[in-house]
Amino acid sequence: MRRTSTSRRRGSVASLVAVAATSAIVLAGCGGNGSSAASTTADAGPCGTTDPTTLTVGLFGTFGFKEAGLWDAYKKVCPNITIKEDVVEQSADYWTRLKTRLASGSGLDDVQAIEIGFVADVVQNHKDQFVNWNTVPNAAADKAEFYPWKWQLATTSDGTNTVGLGTDIGPEAICYRRDLLKQAGLPSDPATLAQKWSTWDDFIAFGKQYQASKTKPSNSAFVDSAASIFSTAVYQGDTAYADSDGNPNVDSSDGVETAWGYASQAAQDGITAGLQQFSPEWNKAFSSGAFATLACPTWMMGYIQGQAGDAYKGKWDIAPVLPGGATNWGGSWLGVPTKAKNQAAAIALVEWLSNQEQQTTMWTDGGHFPSNSDAAAAPAVATAKSAYFSDAPVGSIFGNIASQMKVPPIGLYDTQIQQALTTQLTNVETKGTSPDDAFNDALDQIKQITG
């Protein structure tokens, strides 16, 4: 899930990804919602209406649709449709506003983005306020295009109601400074590191070698933070913060137990830089050399390039591995409120944006990895390389990881629970708090959060 409550961590990485081919943008797969909107869509053609219509699309941060040219492309196939973005920079602020509008039943956009950090809340508490994608024409075809876990996270436990269609996902690997590993006298080629970093135990052991090196920069730590390890490893368990019913589940979570052990060990072994992710200090560290590695979903590539700058092209690389197994960080859905002013046209737009062609374009022109598995297998995605990251074959790296992911249940309080745990890990790193005391302090905070 999204592991911060701050703005959507996206950046334009058009110069980052070099691809073997680009895809044509075509209109396909538009339908209705099984009610009056369904017949309207069918009668009005693939755009949902023949009338001049302005669709409002509620987003947070920078989604990249406009930047990738999709709004202009849609205008060519649906010249009667004008798209207006309604953007809130911070995802937490966006969610607060969306909940307020859902409660009042007014002010909703025709399309509303649903971020992974609050999709469980939408599914459990607001499903009747969004079009059910299981009832639109061609729903089975829609479902077949997506990674099963992506569809499931936006679907009620009985499988009857799906509140949105997927946009991107965030398969993770390890991004690293190959120049710093070389300076430390350690292996730096991706194939070797994939073998040496296959488990968290191996990763931590390698980190201790890095810290012990007399030739590495004196101010450099192996990994950015204990939180980086914890927030990744926790989703490699059968459960993370919630049980299969979405109820808070921390005390008995195998993911929490295992991830806490690895993260606190890394902190106590002194291989972490103790930086708070997305803080100004963390941002500067991408070019200062304060850390050599971090857990890295696809969208992090653009973030790193934006923070480190062109001078660090070729110094960063990506190892085709995530210690402990494949997992996801990030991603969203697009839903259509049942009270949307232009519901049929909104459904048509969301289906178009979710198709293989458009999700392929979002990768080739924006670095957003598809949740549409057909798009992930397309040559323009699968053969992509990154010049910035030492010509790493990012399409195959992240495609292989995406195909292996099994995402545990997500609950209402995951973001808050994770914040409580990672805050206490920072205390282990920077204040010397014992892992047991820190964990108990986190549990006290979590009980206040969940009631």
C-alpha positions as CSV (number, residue, x, y, z in Angstrom):
1,M,0.0,0.0,0.0
2,R,1.0,3.6,0.0
3,R,3.4,3.9,2.9
4,T,3.1,7.6,3.5
5,S,0.2,9.9,4.0
6,T,1.9,12.6,1.9
7,S,1.5,13.4,-1.7
8,R,1.5,10.8,-4.4
9,R,5.1,10.0,-5.0
10,R,5.1,10.2,-8.8
11,G,7.4,12.0,-11.2
12,S,7.8,12.4,-14.9
13,V,10.3,9.9,-16.1
14,A,9.9,10.2,-19.8
15,S,13.6,10.4,-20.2
16,L,14.1,7.5,-17.8
17,V,12.6,4.7,-19.8
18,A,13.9,3.8,-23.2
19,V,11.5,1.4,-25.0
20,A,11.7,-0.8,-28.0
21,A,8.3,0.3,-29.3
22,T,5.5,2.7,-28.5
23,S,1.9,1.8,-28.5
24,A,-0.9,3.4,-30.5
25,I,-3.6,5.0,-28.4
26,V,-6.9,3.5,-29.3
27,L,-10.4,3.6,-27.9
28,A,-11.7,0.2,-26.7
29,G,-13.8,-1.6,-24.1
30,C,-16.2,1.1,-23.0
31,G,-19.5,0.2,-21.4
32,G,-22.2,1.1,-19.0
33,N,-23.0,0.3,-15.4
34,G,-25.9,-2.1,-15.6
35,S,-28.5,0.6,-14.9
36,S,-29.8,3.5,-16.9
37,A,-26.2,4.5,-17.5
38,A,-25.6,1.2,-19.3
39,S,-28.3,1.8,-21.9
40,T,-27.2,5.4,-22.3
41,T,-23.6,4.3,-23.0
42,A,-24.7,1.6,-25.4
43,D,-27.0,4.1,-27.3
44,A,-24.5,6.9,-27.3
45,G,-21.5,4.9,-28.5
46,P,-18.1,4.3,-27.0
47,C,-17.9,7.8,-25.4
48,G,-21.0,7.3,-23.3
49,T,-22.7,10.3,-24.7
50,T,-22.9,12.3,-27.9
51,D,-23.6,15.6,-26.1
52,P,-20.9,18.1,-25.4
53,T,-19.8,17.1,-21.9
54,T,-17.2,18.2,-19.4
55,L,-16.0,15.3,-17.2
56,T,-14.3,16.2,-13.8
57,V,-11.6,13.8,-12.7
58,G,-10.7,13.9,-9.0
59,L,-7.0,13.1,-8.5
60,F,-4.2,13.7,-5.9
61,G,-0.6,14.5,-6.6
62,T,0.5,14.0,-10.2
63,F,-1.2,11.0,-11.8
64,G,0.4,11.6,-15.2
65,F,-2.6,11.2,-17.5
66,K,-2.2,14.7,-18.8
67,E,1.5,14.5,-18.9
68,A,1.4,11.3,-20.9
69,G,-0.9,12.9,-23.5
70,L,-3.9,10.8,-22.7
71,W,-6.4,13.7,-22.3
72,D,-5.4,15.0,-25.7
73,A,-5.7,11.5,-27.1
74,Y,-9.1,11.0,-25.7
75,K,-10.2,14.3,-27.2
76,K,-9.4,12.9,-30.7
77,V,-11.6,9.8,-30.2
78,C,-14.3,11.6,-28.2
79,P,-14.3,15.2,-29.5
80,N,-17.4,16.0,-27.5
81,I,-15.7,15.2,-24.2
82,T,-13.7,17.8,-22.3
83,I,-11.7,16.6,-19.3
84,K,-11.1,18.8,-16.3
85,E,-8.8,17.6,-13.5
86,D,-9.7,18.4,-9.9
87,V,-6.4,17.9,-8.1
88,V,-5.5,17.9,-4.4
89,E,-1.7,17.7,-3.8
90,Q,-1.7,15.6,-0.6
91,S,-3.4,12.2,-0.7
92,A,-4.5,12.5,2.9
93,D,-6.1,15.9,2.2
94,Y,-7.8,14.4,-0.9
95,W,-9.2,11.5,1.1
96,T,-10.5,13.8,3.8
97,R,-12.3,15.9,1.2
98,L,-13.6,12.8,-0.6
99,K,-15.1,11.4,2.6
100,T,-16.8,14.7,3.4
101,R,-18.3,14.7,-0.1
102,L,-19.4,11.1,0.2
103,A,-21.1,11.9,3.5
104,S,-23.0,14.8,2.1
105,G,-23.7,13.2,-1.2
106,S,-22.7,16.3,-3.1
107,G,-19.7,17.8,-4.8
108,L,-18.4,14.5,-6.1
109,D,-16.4,14.4,-9.4
110,D,-17.4,12.2,-12.3
111,V,-14.3,10.1,-11.7
112,Q,-12.6,9.7,-8.3
113,A,-9.2,8.3,-7.7
114,I,-9.0,5.7,-4.9
115,E,-5.6,5.2,-3.5
116,I,-4.4,1.9,-2.1
117,G,-4.2,3.4,1.4
118,F,-7.9,4.0,1.6
119,V,-9.4,1.4,-0.8
120,A,-10.4,-0.8,2.1
121,D,-12.4,2.0,3.6
122,V,-14.2,2.6,0.2
123,V,-14.9,-1.2,-0.1
124,Q,-16.2,-1.6,3.4
125,N,-18.0,1.7,4.0
126,H,-18.8,3.3,0.7
127,K,-19.3,0.5,-1.9
128,D,-22.9,1.5,-2.6
129,Q,-21.7,5.0,-3.5
130,F,-19.6,3.8,-6.4
131,V,-20.6,2.1,-9.6
132,N,-20.1,-1.7,-9.3
133,W,-17.8,-2.8,-12.0
134,N,-19.1,-6.3,-11.8
135,T,-22.4,-5.1,-13.3
136,V,-21.0,-3.3,-16.3
137,P,-21.1,-4.9,-19.8
138,N,-17.9,-6.9,-20.4
139,A,-17.2,-7.0,-16.6
140,A,-15.6,-10.5,-17.0
141,A,-13.3,-9.2,-19.7
142,D,-12.3,-6.3,-17.5
143,K,-11.5,-8.5,-14.6
144,A,-9.4,-10.9,-16.7
145,E,-7.1,-8.1,-17.7
146,F,-5.9,-7.2,-14.2
147,Y,-3.6,-9.0,-11.8
148,P,-6.0,-11.0,-9.6
149,W,-4.9,-9.3,-6.3
150,K,-5.4,-5.8,-7.8
151,W,-9.0,-6.6,-8.7
152,Q,-9.6,-8.3,-5.3
153,L,-8.4,-5.4,-3.2
154,A,-11.1,-3.2,-4.7
155,T,-13.8,-5.9,-4.3
156,T,-16.0,-6.9,-1.3
157,S,-15.1,-10.1,0.5
158,D,-18.1,-11.9,-1.2
159,G,-16.8,-10.9,-4.6
160,T,-20.0,-9.2,-5.6
161,N,-19.0,-5.5,-5.7
162,T,-15.9,-3.9,-7.2
163,V,-15.5,-0.2,-6.6
164,G,-12.9,0.8,-9.2
165,L,-10.6,-0.3,-12.1
166,G,-6.9,-0.3,-11.5
167,T,-4.4,2.2,-12.6
168,D,-0.8,1.5,-11.7
169,I,0.9,-0.9,-9.2
170,G,4.3,-0.7,-7.5
171,P,6.3,-3.9,-7.7
172,E,9.5,-3.5,-5.7
173,A,13.2,-4.3,-6.3
174,I,16.3,-2.8,-4.8
175,C,17.8,0.4,-6.1
176,Y,21.4,1.0,-5.2
177,R,24.4,3.2,-5.8
178,R,26.8,1.0,-7.8
179,D,29.6,3.5,-7.4
180,L,29.4,3.4,-3.6
181,L,29.4,-0.4,-3.5
182,K,32.5,-0.4,-5.8
183,Q,34.2,2.1,-3.6
184,A,33.5,-0.2,-0.6
185,G,35.2,-3.1,-2.5
186,L,32.0,-5.1,-2.8
187,P,30.2,-6.6,-5.7
188,S,28.1,-4.1,-7.7
189,D,26.7,-6.0,-10.7
190,P,23.0,-6.7,-10.6
191,A,23.3,-10.5,-11.3
192,T,25.7,-11.0,-8.3
193,L,23.6,-8.9,-6.0
194,A,20.4,-10.8,-6.9
195,Q,22.1,-13.9,-5.5
196,K,23.6,-12.1,-2.5
197,W,20.4,-10.3,-1.5
198,S,17.8,-13.1,-1.9
199,T,16.9,-13.0,1.8
200,W,16.8,-10.2,4.4
201,D,19.4,-12.1,6.4
202,D,21.7,-12.0,3.4
203,F,20.9,-8.4,2.8
204,I,21.7,-7.4,6.3
205,A,24.9,-9.4,6.3
206,F,26.0,-7.7,3.1
207,G,25.2,-4.4,4.8
208,K,27.5,-5.2,7.7
209,Q,30.3,-5.8,5.2
210,Y,29.5,-2.4,3.7
211,Q,29.6,-0.7,7.1
212,A,32.9,-2.4,7.9
213,S,34.6,-1.2,4.7
214,K,37.4,1.2,5.2
215,T,37.1,2.6,1.7
216,K,33.4,3.6,1.6
217,P,32.5,7.2,2.3
218,S,32.7,7.7,6.0
219,N,29.2,9.3,6.2
220,S,27.5,6.5,4.2
221,A,25.2,3.8,5.6
222,F,24.1,0.7,3.7
223,V,20.3,1.3,3.7
224,D,18.3,4.5,4.1
225,S,16.2,3.4,7.1
226,A,14.9,0.6,9.2
227,A,11.5,1.7,8.1
228,S,12.5,0.9,4.5
229,I,13.1,-2.7,5.4
230,F,10.0,-3.0,7.7
231,S,7.5,-1.4,5.3
232,T,8.6,-3.8,2.6
233,A,9.0,-7.1,4.6
234,V,5.7,-6.7,6.4
235,Y,3.8,-7.3,3.2
236,Q,5.7,-10.5,2.6
237,G,3.7,-12.3,5.3
238,D,0.4,-14.1,5.0
239,T,-1.0,-11.1,6.9
240,A,0.3,-7.6,7.5
241,Y,-1.8,-5.2,9.6
242,A,-5.2,-6.8,9.0
243,D,-6.8,-10.2,8.9
244,S,-8.8,-11.7,6.0
245,D,-11.9,-9.8,7.2
246,G,-10.0,-6.4,7.2
247,N,-9.9,-6.2,11.0
248,P,-6.7,-4.9,12.7
249,N,-4.3,-7.7,13.3
250,V,-0.9,-6.7,14.7
251,D,-0.2,-8.9,17.7
252,S,-0.6,-12.2,15.7
253,S,0.6,-11.0,12.3
254,D,3.4,-13.1,10.8
255,G,4.3,-10.2,8.6
256,V,4.7,-7.7,11.4
257,E,6.7,-10.1,13.6
258,T,9.1,-11.0,10.8
259,A,9.5,-7.5,9.5
260,W,10.0,-6.0,12.9
261,G,12.8,-8.6,13.6
262,Y,14.7,-7.7,10.4
263,A,14.2,-4.0,10.7
264,S,15.2,-3.7,14.3
265,Q,18.2,-6.0,13.7
266,A,19.3,-3.7,10.9
267,A,19.0,-0.7,13.1
268,Q,21.0,-2.3,16.0
269,D,23.6,-3.5,13.6
270,G,24.2,0.1,12.5
271,I,23.6,-0.4,8.8
272,T,20.8,2.2,8.5
273,A,21.1,5.9,7.9
274,G,18.2,6.6,10.3
275,L,16.5,8.9,7.8
276,Q,12.8,9.6,7.7
277,Q,11.6,8.7,4.3
278,F,10.4,11.7,2.2
279,S,11.9,14.2,4.6
280,P,14.2,17.0,3.2
281,E,17.2,15.2,4.7
282,W,16.2,11.9,2.9
283,N,15.7,13.8,-0.3
284,K,19.2,15.2,-0.2
285,A,20.7,11.8,0.6
286,F,20.0,10.5,-2.9
287,S,23.0,12.6,-4.2
288,S,25.0,13.0,-1.0
289,G,25.8,9.3,-0.7
290,A,24.3,9.0,2.8
291,F,22.9,5.6,1.9
292,A,23.7,3.1,-0.8
293,T,20.4,1.1,-1.1
294,L,16.7,1.3,-0.6
295,A,13.6,-0.7,-1.4
296,C,12.4,0.6,-4.7
297,P,9.0,0.4,-6.4
298,T,8.8,1.4,-10.0
299,W,7.6,4.9,-9.3
300,M,10.7,5.5,-7.1
301,M,12.8,5.5,-10.2
302,G,11.4,8.9,-11.2
303,Y,11.7,10.1,-7.6
304,I,15.3,9.2,-7.4
305,Q,16.1,10.9,-10.7
306,G,14.3,14.0,-9.6
307,Q,16.2,14.2,-6.3
308,A,19.7,13.1,-7.5
309,G,19.6,14.9,-10.8
310,D,21.3,14.3,-14.1
311,A,24.8,14.2,-12.6
312,Y,24.0,10.8,-11.0
313,K,23.0,9.1,-14.2
314,G,24.8,5.8,-14.4
315,K,25.7,5.8,-10.7
316,W,22.4,4.3,-9.7
317,D,21.3,0.8,-10.7
318,I,18.6,-1.7,-9.9
319,A,19.1,-5.3,-8.6
320,P,16.5,-7.7,-10.0
321,V,15.5,-8.9,-6.6
322,L,13.6,-8.1,-3.5
323,P,14.9,-9.8,-0.4
324,G,12.3,-12.2,1.0
325,G,10.0,-12.3,-2.0
326,A,7.9,-10.1,-4.3
327,T,5.6,-7.5,-2.9
328,N,3.9,-4.2,-3.8
329,W,4.2,-0.6,-2.8
330,G,1.6,1.8,-4.2
331,G,-1.1,2.0,-6.8
332,S,-4.6,3.3,-7.2
333,W,-8.0,2.7,-8.8
334,L,-10.5,4.9,-10.6
335,G,-14.1,4.8,-9.4
336,V,-17.3,6.4,-10.6
337,P,-19.6,7.7,-7.9
338,T,-23.2,6.7,-8.4
339,K,-24.1,10.3,-8.0
340,A,-21.7,11.4,-10.8
341,K,-23.3,14.0,-13.0
342,N,-22.1,12.3,-16.2
343,Q,-22.0,8.7,-15.1
344,A,-22.1,6.9,-18.4
345,A,-19.4,9.1,-20.0
346,A,-17.3,8.7,-16.8
347,I,-17.6,4.9,-17.1
348,A,-16.4,5.0,-20.7
349,L,-13.4,7.1,-19.8
350,V,-12.3,4.9,-16.9
351,E,-12.5,1.8,-19.0
352,W,-10.5,3.5,-21.7
353,L,-7.8,4.5,-19.2
354,S,-7.7,1.0,-17.8
355,N,-7.1,-0.7,-21.2
356,Q,-3.8,-2.3,-22.3
357,E,-3.0,0.5,-24.7
358,Q,-3.3,3.4,-22.3
359,Q,-1.6,1.6,-19.4
360,T,1.3,0.8,-21.8
361,T,1.5,4.5,-22.6
362,M,1.5,5.4,-18.9
363,W,4.6,3.2,-18.5
364,T,6.5,4.2,-21.6
365,D,5.7,7.9,-21.1
366,G,5.5,8.2,-17.3
367,G,7.1,5.1,-15.6
368,H,3.8,4.0,-14.0
369,F,3.8,0.2,-14.0
370,P,0.5,-1.4,-15.3
371,S,-2.0,-3.2,-13.2
372,N,-3.4,-4.5,-16.4
373,S,-1.4,-7.7,-16.8
374,D,-1.8,-7.7,-20.6
375,A,-0.1,-4.3,-20.7
376,A,2.7,-5.6,-18.4
377,A,3.4,-8.3,-21.0
378,A,3.4,-5.9,-24.0
379,P,6.8,-5.5,-25.7
380,A,6.9,-1.8,-25.0
381,V,6.7,-2.6,-21.3
382,A,8.6,-5.9,-21.0
383,T,11.6,-4.7,-23.0
384,A,12.0,-1.3,-21.4
385,K,15.5,-0.3,-20.2
386,S,16.5,2.7,-18.0
387,A,19.4,4.8,-19.2
388,Y,19.5,6.6,-15.9
389,F,19.8,3.3,-13.9
390,S,22.8,2.0,-15.9
391,D,20.6,0.5,-18.6
392,A,18.8,-1.7,-16.2
393,P,16.2,-3.9,-17.9
394,V,13.4,-2.3,-15.8
395,G,10.6,-3.9,-17.8
396,S,11.6,-7.4,-17.2
397,I,12.8,-6.7,-13.6
398,F,9.5,-5.3,-12.4
399,G,7.4,-7.5,-14.7
400,N,8.9,-10.6,-13.2
401,I,8.3,-9.3,-9.7
402,A,4.8,-8.2,-10.5
403,S,3.9,-11.7,-11.8
404,Q,5.0,-13.3,-8.5
405,M,3.2,-10.9,-6.1
406,K,0.6,-12.1,-3.6
407,V,-0.7,-9.2,-1.6
408,P,-2.0,-9.8,1.9
409,P,-5.3,-8.3,3.1
410,I,-5.5,-4.5,3.6
411,G,-7.5,-2.9,6.4
412,L,-8.9,0.4,7.4
413,Y,-6.0,1.4,9.6
414,D,-3.0,0.1,7.7
415,T,-1.5,3.6,7.1
416,Q,-1.9,4.7,10.7
417,I,-0.6,1.4,12.1
418,Q,2.4,1.5,9.9
419,Q,3.2,5.0,10.9
420,A,3.1,4.1,14.5
421,L,5.5,1.1,14.0
422,T,8.0,3.0,11.7
423,T,8.1,5.9,14.1
424,Q,9.2,3.6,16.9
425,L,11.8,2.0,14.6
426,T,13.3,5.4,14.1
427,N,13.6,5.6,17.9
428,V,15.5,2.3,17.9
429,E,17.8,3.8,15.2
430,T,18.4,7.3,16.6
431,K,17.6,7.1,20.3
432,G,18.8,3.6,21.2
433,T,15.4,2.5,22.4
434,S,15.3,-1.3,22.8
435,P,13.2,-3.1,20.1
436,D,10.9,-4.6,22.7
437,D,10.2,-1.3,24.4
438,A,9.7,0.4,21.0
439,F,7.3,-2.3,19.9
440,N,5.3,-2.1,23.0
441,D,5.1,1.7,22.6
442,A,3.8,1.2,19.1
443,L,1.2,-1.3,20.3
444,D,-0.1,1.3,22.8
445,Q,-0.4,3.9,20.0
446,I,-2.1,1.4,17.7
447,K,-4.7,0.5,20.4
448,Q,-5.6,4.2,20.6
449,I,-5.9,4.4,16.8
450,T,-8.1,1.3,16.3
451,G,-10.1,1.6,19.5
